[in-house]
Amino acid sequence: MNIEYRDKKQSRKLIKIMFSAYEMKRIFDRVYKNMAADVNIAGFRPGKAPRKMIIETIGTQKLANMAIQEALREGYLEAIRKKSISPLGNPSIKVNKQPSFIEGDKDGLEFELEVDVIPEVTFTKDYTRIKLPHSKEDAVVTKKELDIAMEVLAQRKADLRPVKRGAKFGDKVEITFQGYERHVALEKLASKNHPLILGSKTLIPGFEEEIVGLKKGEKKEFKIQFPKNYHAKDVAGKKYLFKVTVDNVEEIIIPKINEEFAKSLGAKSLVNLRSLIKKNLEIEKRNRDFQALEDALVRELAKIARAELPRTLVTAEERRLRKLVEEVAQNQGISFEQYLKNIETTSEKFSADIVKQAATNVLIGLSLRAIAQKEKIKLSENDSLKEVVAWLIDKVKK
């Protein structure tokens, strides 16, 4: 076996491998021997029939293909072992010449492999001198923040009680509505059993005010104009007629924040509950602070890192990012095309953005791995790069 190495790119290796006719004959014989043991021919014990008869039974072409596949496998494994190459994904293979294994054939096997590898990463400046912004928030939780958190917790534990009176701000209602343009019903302006807390300002300005005072089962028609800066440009600034039916009205009963409330949540006392909530808020603040530093760090790292990105990694990251967005659309119960329309982008721009983001993500990943290797940072079993990020943030902050 003869192996020639060429660097097509820093991130891609081209390997030429040649087996002589003699070497290929030996591989053919080895494959034949393994197959012959299981061949049954009348009048002979398994594997003991004449070679010609066994080859005819198995099929010359089948044996030839198996011998070539075995040579491709052996050649590839030896080539990457010899130069300690760590391939990214499966190689592409091009066979230039192959033997026929016919008596007297002097042709060997010649093929080329192309495989992506981890490239060298360089930095235009010392990564330990990256400038990071100072923390914008203190991990200390104020009394006001704690009080607000307690109120939010109480709201989450609220009970709902059906009422016969007209709806008022603070109530939870369910409405079915249909929007019309010149008496034509528009699907995009319709919803059935739509949940809404009056006063939450989740619908366009003025819409919720029209619901106030209506009882369960009552209907109302009104015209309303969408804001000029509304995110959906096709309806922004336009006035439409809406027909609304109130399906349900419920009063939200928020529990009082007292000892009983605290114990219902498993706390020993109200003081204990406030202490637990305060600790959680402190952790959230520290996590937000670290996340902000991490985001700033990787942005700066991407600016100073230089590497020839392997197509294999970039393509895999593009697929991962696209799948995440497709799952978001699926969870929202809409098509991918509708999701793109909702975020006001085109398929072409989305694809371009995905390619750009995938390249950045791969560059950051390669950079962090290069730093881990250089600084001898031991990665965890799941090969997380969080340890490298934490090490670098600590180094930079010093």
PATORLUM-441870 format. One line per 2 residues: number of its first residue (from 1); their letters; for each residue x, y, z of C-alpha. Coordinates in steps of 0.02 Angstrom, whole numbers, plus 50000, padded with zeros to 5 digits. Last residue first. Layout:
% PATORLUM-441870
NUM) a) X,Y,Z; ...
END
This chain:
% PATORLUM-441870
398) kk) 49572,51989,51826; 49408,52003,51732
396) vk) 49489,51928,51577; 49553,51773,51667
394) di) 49385,51741,51755; 49293,51763,51589
392) lw) 49418,51646,51506; 49401,51509,51636
390) av) 49210,51521,51633; 49207,51511,51443
388) ve) 49328,51364,51443; 49224,51271,51572
386) kl) 49066,51305,51472; 49145,51214,51324
384) sd) 49051,51054,51365; 49131,50891,51313
382) ne) 48994,50790,51399; 49129,50709,51506
380) sl) 49193,50876,51568; 49334,50971,51484
378) ki) 49507,50987,51561; 49587,51154,51525
376) ke) 49766,51128,51465; 49786,51313,51419
374) kq) 49830,51272,51239; 49703,51133,51221
372) ai) 49562,51229,51304; 49606,51383,51201
370) ar) 49596,51282,51039; 49431,51208,51095
368) ls) 49363,51383,51131; 49418,51443,50959
366) lg) 49343,51294,50869; 49175,51324,50955
364) il) 49180,51510,50917; 49220,51478,50734
362) vn) 49081,51349,50722; 48955,51470,50797
360) ta) 49008,51610,50680; 48993,51498,50527
358) aq) 48821,51440,50583; 48765,51620,50610
356) kv) 48817,51671,50434; 48737,51519,50352
354) id) 48577,51545,50454; 48569,51728,50406
352) as) 48586,51685,50221; 48450,51553,50236
350) fk) 48334,51677,50323; 48369,51808,50191
348) es) 48325,51687,50050; 48170,51619,50138
346) tt) 48108,51796,50164; 48090,51893,50326
344) ei) 47951,51982,50418; 47951,51880,50579
342) nk) 47772,51828,50543; 47812,51790,50361
340) ly) 47953,51675,50412; 47833,51586,50531
338) qe) 47704,51570,50392; 47833,51484,50280
336) fs) 47881,51366,50421; 47699,51319,50441
334) ig) 47602,51362,50598; 47552,51271,50757
332) qn) 47661,51378,50870; 47756,51221,50922
330) qa) 47784,51182,50738; 47854,51356,50705
328) ve) 47974,51340,50852; 48022,51165,50791
326) ev) 48063,51236,50619; 48173,51367,50702
324) lk) 48270,51234,50798; 48285,51126,50641
322) rl) 48361,51272,50545; 48491,51298,50680
320) rr) 48539,51114,50682; 48547,51102,50492
318) ee) 48660,51255,50481; 48769,51181,50619
316) at) 48792,51019,50522; 48835,51117,50364
314) vl) 48964,51223,50458; 49044,51070,50537
312) tr) 49063,50974,50373; 49120,51130,50278
310) pl) 49271,51142,50391; 49305,51325,50435
308) ea) 49475,51397,50392; 49521,51484,50553
306) ra) 49549,51659,50622; 49490,51718,50792
304) ik) 49497,51904,50840; 49318,51957,50801
302) al) 49240,51790,50851; 49319,51808,51023
300) er) 49240,51980,51045; 49066,51911,51010
298) vl) 49104,51757,51116; 49152,51866,51264
296) ad) 49003,51985,51252; 48881,51839,51254
294) el) 48973,51758,51399; 48975,51921,51498
292) aq) 48788,51943,51472; 48760,51760,51521
290) fd) 48864,51786,51679; 48759,51937,51730
288) rn) 48598,51846,51692; 48657,51697,51796
286) rk) 48707,51811,51940; 48537,51897,51934
284) ei) 48445,51731,51927; 48545,51666,52076
282) el) 48501,51822,52176; 48318,51802,52129
280) nk) 48321,51621,52188; 48399,51674,52354
278) ki) 48265,51807,52378; 48126,51682,52341
276) ls) 48194,51565,52475; 48209,51706,52603
274) rl) 48034,51769,52563; 47967,51594,52589
272) nv) 48058,51576,52756; 47988,51741,52819
270) ls) 47814,51685,52766; 47838,51524,52863
268) ka) 47898,51345,52848; 47882,51346,52658
266) gl) 47789,51207,52565; 47690,51319,52449
264) sk) 47531,51306,52552; 47640,51353,52701
262) af) 47680,51522,52624; 47497,51558,52582
260) ee) 47443,51515,52759; 47577,51630,52832
258) ni) 47519,51776,52726; 47517,51840,52547
256) kp) 47332,51848,52513; 47271,51737,52373
254) ii) 47227,51815,52204; 47049,51779,52148
252) ie) 47039,51813,51960; 46859,51842,51908
250) ev) 46801,51741,51760; 46705,51790,51603
248) nd) 46670,51666,51463; 46626,51656,51279
246) vt) 46614,51843,51245; 46570,51861,51061
244) vk) 46659,51990,50953; 46626,52059,50779
242) fl) 46767,52170,50719; 46764,52301,50581
240) yk) 46936,52353,50518; 47039,52512,50509
238) kg) 47213,52512,50430; 47372,52590,50501
236) av) 47469,52427,50499; 47371,52283,50420
234) dk) 47494,52227,50284; 47643,52287,50387
232) ah) 47620,52158,50524; 47730,52232,50662
230) yn) 47611,52377,50696; 47697,52547,50678
228) kp) 47543,52632,50604; 47438,52564,50747
226) fq) 47287,52459,50694; 47120,52550,50684
224) ik) 46962,52489,50767; 46783,52470,50714
222) fe) 46654,52394,50830; 46529,52252,50840
220) kk) 46475,52172,51003; 46407,52008,51066
218) eg) 46350,51947,51236; 46365,51764,51288
216) kk) 46457,51800,51451; 46436,51981,51499
214) lg) 46509,52136,51416; 46557,52284,51525
212) vi) 46739,52294,51464; 46760,52210,51295
210) ee) 46779,52373,51197; 46918,52428,51315
208) ef) 47016,52272,51265; 47022,52327,51083
206) gp) 47075,52508,51114; 47261,52480,51086
204) il) 47298,52316,50994; 47289,52157,51096
202) tk) 47410,52103,51234; 47373,52259,51337
200) sg) 47357,52158,51498; 47209,52264,51550
198) li) 47083,52128,51521; 47162,51957,51540
196) lp) 47134,51866,51376; 47103,51688,51317
194) hn) 47044,51671,51134; 46899,51551,51122
192) ks) 46909,51565,50931; 47021,51685,50836
190) al) 47005,51788,50678; 47100,51932,50598
188) ke) 47216,51825,50490; 47065,51734,50419
186) la) 46990,51895,50351; 46801,51902,50335
184) vh) 46744,52013,50189; 46616,52147,50237
182) re) 46728,52286,50169; 46874,52220,50275
180) yg) 46812,52112,50416; 46888,52048,50579
178) qf) 46818,51899,50673; 46817,51873,50860
176) ti) 46788,51736,50987; 46822,51789,51164
174) ev) 46879,51708,51325; 46891,51820,51476
172) kd) 47003,51837,51628; 46957,51984,51737
170) gf) 47082,52118,51790; 46990,52257,51698
168) ka) 46804,52226,51700; 46685,52101,51622
166) gr) 46499,52123,51649; 46419,52026,51789
164) kv) 46377,51840,51788; 46543,51786,51862
162) pr) 46646,51625,51848; 46781,51609,51982
160) ld) 46965,51581,51938; 47095,51543,52071
158) ak) 47263,51630,52086; 47424,51534,52119
156) rq) 47516,51620,51977; 47454,51787,52042
154) al) 47526,51748,52214; 47696,51712,52137
152) ve) 47689,51877,52041; 47650,51968,52203
150) ma) 47796,51884,52291; 47912,51932,52149
148) id) 47853,52114,52160; 47887,52116,52347
146) le) 48062,52044,52319; 48102,52176,52189
144) kk) 48040,52313,52305; 48141,52244,52451
142) tv) 48299,52250,52343; 48394,52097,52283
140) va) 48584,52114,52282; 48665,52032,52131
138) de) 48699,52206,52065; 48659,52249,51886
136) ks) 48750,52321,51737; 48904,52212,51758
134) hp) 49055,52296,51680; 49079,52269,51495
132) lk) 49215,52148,51436; 49379,52194,51355
130) ir) 49476,52047,51283; 49653,52042,51352
128) ty) 49654,51854,51386; 49621,51825,51201
126) dk) 49790,51898,51155; 49776,51974,50982
124) tf) 49748,51923,50801; 49709,51747,50858
122) tv) 49750,51585,50768; 49651,51424,50750
120) ep) 49726,51274,50661; 49597,51169,50571
118) iv) 49500,51018,50637; 49487,50897,50491
116) dv) 49377,50874,50338; 49407,50722,50229
114) el) 49447,50693,50047; 49499,50519,49994
112) ef) 49575,50469,49827; 49580,50297,49746
110) el) 49697,50178,49657; 49671,49990,49656
108) gd) 49788,49873,49562; 49788,49823,49380
106) kd) 49890,49675,49322; 49745,49567,49261
104) ge) 49815,49396,49206; 49666,49297,49271
102) if) 49520,49416,49298; 49523,49508,49465
100) sp) 49444,49660,49377; 49561,49781,49464
98) qk) 49518,49962,49505; 49575,50133,49447
96) nv) 49527,50312,49491; 49406,50278,49634
94) ki) 49344,50440,49714; 49295,50437,49897
92) sp) 49217,50572,50006; 49264,50547,50188
90) ng) 49141,50520,50331; 49124,50648,50470
88) lp) 49260,50758,50541; 49421,50658,50528
86) si) 49553,50655,50666; 49717,50625,50574
84) sk) 49857,50543,50672; 49967,50540,50516
82) kr) 49986,50349,50505; 49818,50314,50586
80) ia) 49721,50422,50460; 49800,50332,50312
78) el) 49791,50159,50390; 49604,50176,50423
76) yg) 49569,50241,50247; 49672,50106,50161
74) er) 49593,49966,50261; 49417,50027,50224
72) la) 49449,50056,50039; 49535,49885,50028
70) eq) 49385,49800,50110; 49267,49888,49990
68) ia) 49374,49831,49843; 49374,49650,49905
66) mn) 49185,49655,49931; 49157,49723,49756
64) al) 49268,49588,49681; 49181,49450,49779
62) kq) 49011,49511,49719; 49075,49526,49540
60) tg) 49141,49348,49541; 48977,49276,49604
58) it) 48954,49169,49760; 48913,49011,49663
56) ei) 49038,49047,49522; 49174,49080,49651
54) im) 49133,48916,49740; 49139,48818,49577
52) kr) 49306,48894,49529; 49380,48861,49701
50) pa) 49336,48675,49694; 49214,48620,49831
48) kg) 49278,48604,50009; 49194,48757,50088
46) pr) 49046,48660,50156; 49071,48473,50117
44) fg) 49048,48429,49935; 48922,48328,49835
42) ai) 48795,48468,49821; 48873,48639,49848
40) nv) 48855,48731,50014; 48949,48896,50034
38) da) 48979,48952,50214; 49166,48922,50222
36) am) 49187,48999,50050; 49143,49175,50110
34) nk) 49290,49199,50230; 49412,49116,50108
32) yv) 49351,49223,49962; 49372,49383,50063
30) rd) 49551,49333,50105; 49585,49283,49925
28) fi) 49521,49451,49862; 49631,49542,49990
26) rk) 49781,49442,49930; 49739,49480,49748
24) me) 49725,49665,49793; 49899,49663,49867
22) ya) 49971,49579,49712; 49884,49703,49595
20) sf) 49964,49844,49696; 49860,49951,49815
18) mi) 49867,50140,49796; 49802,50276,49913
16) ki) 49791,50463,49877; 49742,50572,50025
14) lk) 49670,50748,50012; 49649,50833,50180
12) rs) 49526,50972,50220; 49527,51107,50356
10) qk) 49695,51183,50314; 49649,51163,50131
8) kd) 49692,51035,49995; 49832,50975,50106
6) ry) 49908,50828,50014; 49955,50657,50078
4) ei) 50016,50509,49975; 49992,50329,50032
2) nm) 50066,50171,49952; 50000,50000,50000
END
